[in-house]
Amino acid sequence: MKFPALFFLLLLTSMYLSLAQGSYGDCCLGYVVGMRVSAKRNIESYRMQETDGDCNKRAVVFLMKKRPSQARQRTVCANPDKPWVQHLMAGVDQRMAAQN
C-alpha cells in the first residue's frame, strides 16, 4: 500500500516541477522611442508579439541583420500603434514582396 502512494506522490511532484518551469519566450518588456536611419536600413524582417501566451505586451519585434561578430540576432521592440513603426513595417513588407 505504501509503494503506490509513494509512486503517485513522485509522479505528481515531477508533473508539478515540469509545469512550474513554464516556457518564457523572448518577450519585449518595453519599446524604443525611435530608430536611427542606419538602424532602419539594417532591418531584415519583423514579427508581431501578441499578448497571448507568455508575453503581456503587444509589440512589433524588428529582427536586425546579423553581423559575423554577433552570437545572436539583435532585436528591437517597438509600439505597433505608432505611425513610424507602421511605416517601417510597410517598407519591410514592400522589400520582401520585391524579393519574391
Protein Blocks (a to p, Z undefined) as FASTA:
>chain_A
ZZmmmmmmmmmmmmmmmmmnopaddddfbdcfbdcfklmmmpmbdcdddfehjbfcdcdd
ddddddfklmbdcdddddfkbmklmmmmmmmmmmmmmmZZ
